[in-house]
């Protein structure tokens, strides 16, 4: 497993803040290795850190929990695929502690659910290609969610928003899919 840590120091007086970039760049080894290592890196990161995916493909993923403010990004279009033994679980589940998080730059191939945002605020989902036989993006009991510049293909439902306010969907392409509000 290869990962790196970059610490950025702020020169602004005594309130020095630290932001780290954690790089995920190991060979796809399926379940449980992928889940254990990716969730472990997310769990060890601090709010405000960036999780940068550099590997091309990670399979057998289920329910990656985001419960702190993180920027989870891929600059290489990393492919993330569902675990066949847990098809009902999303690739990412962003909970209230994950408010302010970003998911960006992925190719997500999910069985039932791609991304679930549950009781969170100020989450950004952008520049992803998502396919899900069920629901690509679900927004539940959340506020100020921005879904932009995504392509959602061949999904039972593209985006579902229930009991949520100010969910903004812009510049998102839907193809062979439905939308539920």
C-alpha positions in Angstrom: 0.0 0.0 0.0 1.3 3.4 -0.9 0.0 6.6 0.6 1.5 9.9 1.5 0.8 12.7 3.9 1.3 16.4 3.1 1.0 18.9 5.9 0.3 22.5 5.1 1.0 25.1 7.8 -0.8 28.4 7.9 1.3 31.5 8.7 -1.6 33.4 10.3 -0.6 34.0 13.9 -1.2 31.6 16.7 -4.2 29.9 15.1 -2.1 27.7 12.9 -4.2 25.2 11.1 -3.1 22.0 9.5 -4.5 20.4 6.4 -3.2 17.1 5.1 -3.5 15.3 1.8 -3.7 11.6 2.1 -3.0 9.8 -1.2 -4.6 6.5 -2.0 -2.6 4.7 -4.7 -2.4 1.0 -4.1 -3.3 -1.9 -6.4 -6.9 -3.0 -6.3 -7.2 -6.1 -4.0 -11.0 -6.3 -3.7 -12.8 -7.0 -0.4 -12.0 -6.7 2.4 -8.6 -5.1 1.7 -9.9 -2.2 -0.3 -12.6 -1.3 2.3 -10.3 -1.7 5.3 -7.5 0.5 3.9 -9.7 3.2 2.3 -12.0 3.5 5.4 -8.9 3.4 7.6 -7.3 6.4 5.8 -10.6 8.3 6.0 -11.0 7.5 9.7 -7.4 8.6 10.4 -7.8 11.9 8.5 -8.8 15.1 10.2 -11.5 17.5 9.3 -10.4 19.7 6.4 -8.0 17.1 5.0 -8.0 15.9 1.4 -8.2 12.2 0.4 -6.7 12.0 -3.1 -7.4 8.9 -5.1 -4.6 8.2 -7.6 -5.3 4.5 -8.3 -7.3 3.7 -11.5 -9.8 1.2 -10.0 -11.1 0.0 -6.7 -13.8 -2.7 -6.6 -15.9 -4.4 -3.9 -16.6 -1.2 -2.0 -19.5 -0.8 0.3 -20.6 2.0 2.6 -17.5 4.2 2.9 -18.5 6.4 5.9 -17.7 10.1 5.8 -18.3 11.5 9.2 -16.0 14.5 9.2 -15.4 17.4 6.7 -13.2 15.9 3.9 -12.4 16.7 0.3 -12.5 13.3 -1.3 -11.2 13.6 -4.9 -9.7 11.8 -7.8 -7.7 13.7 -10.5 -7.4 10.5 -12.6 -11.1 9.5 -12.8 -10.8 6.6 -10.4 -13.4 3.9 -10.9 -15.2 2.8 -7.7 -17.5 -0.2 -7.9 -19.9 -1.8 -5.5 -19.3 -5.0 -3.5 -21.5 -7.8 -5.0 -22.0 -9.2 -1.5 -23.4 -5.9 -0.2 -25.2 -4.5 -3.3 -27.7 -2.4 -1.2 -24.9 -0.3 0.4 -23.7 2.9 -1.3 -20.1 3.6 -2.3 -20.1 6.7 -0.1 -22.4 7.5 2.9 -22.0 11.1 4.1 -23.4 11.6 7.6 -23.9 14.8 9.7 -20.3 14.9 10.8 -19.3 14.9 7.1 -21.1 18.3 6.6 -19.0 20.5 4.3 -17.4 17.5 2.5 -16.8 17.2 -1.3 -16.9 14.1 -3.5 -15.3 14.9 -6.9 -13.8 13.4 -10.0 -14.9 9.7 -9.7 -16.5 7.1 -12.0 -18.9 5.4 -9.7 -20.5 2.1 -10.7 -22.9 1.1 -8.0 -25.5 -1.7 -7.8 -28.2 -0.1 -5.6 -26.8 3.3 -4.5 -23.9 5.5 -5.5 -23.8 8.3 -2.8 -26.1 8.8 0.2 -26.1 12.2 2.0 -27.9 11.7 5.3 -28.6 14.6 7.7 -25.7 16.7 6.4 -25.2 20.3 5.3 -23.1 22.1 2.7 -22.0 18.9 0.8 -20.8 19.2 -2.8 -20.9 16.4 -5.3 -19.2 17.4 -8.5 -17.5 16.2 -11.7 -18.5 12.5 -11.3 -19.8 9.9 -13.7 -22.3 7.8 -11.8 -24.2 4.6 -12.8 -26.5 2.9 -10.3 -29.2 0.3 -10.9 -31.0 1.9 -8.0 -30.5 5.6 -7.0 -27.3 7.4 -8.1 -27.5 10.1 -5.4 -29.8 10.2 -2.4 -30.2 13.3 -0.3 -32.0 12.7 3.1 -32.9 15.2 5.8 -30.1 17.5 4.5 -29.5 21.2 3.8 -27.6 23.2 1.2 -26.4 20.3 -1.0 -24.9 21.2 -4.4 -24.8 18.6 -7.1 -23.0 20.0 -10.2 -21.2 18.9 -13.3 -22.1 15.2 -12.9 -23.1 12.7 -15.6 -25.6 10.2 -14.4 -26.3 7.3 -16.8 -28.4 4.1 -16.8 -29.7 4.6 -13.2 -33.2 3.6 -11.9 -33.4 7.1 -10.3 -30.7 9.7 -10.9 -31.2 11.9 -7.8 -33.7 11.5 -4.9 -34.2 14.3 -2.4 -36.4 13.6 0.6 -37.1 16.0 3.5 -34.2 18.3 2.4 -34.0 22.0 1.7 -31.9 24.0 -0.8 -30.6 21.0 -2.8 -29.2 22.6 -6.0 -28.7 20.6 -9.1 -26.9 22.3 -11.9 -25.0 21.4 -15.1 -25.7 17.7 -14.5 -26.5 15.4 -17.4 -29.0 12.6 -17.0 -29.2 9.8 -19.5 -31.6 6.9 -19.5 -32.6 7.6 -15.9 -35.4 9.1 -13.8 -35.4 11.9 -11.1 -37.4 11.9 -7.9 -38.0 15.0 -5.7 
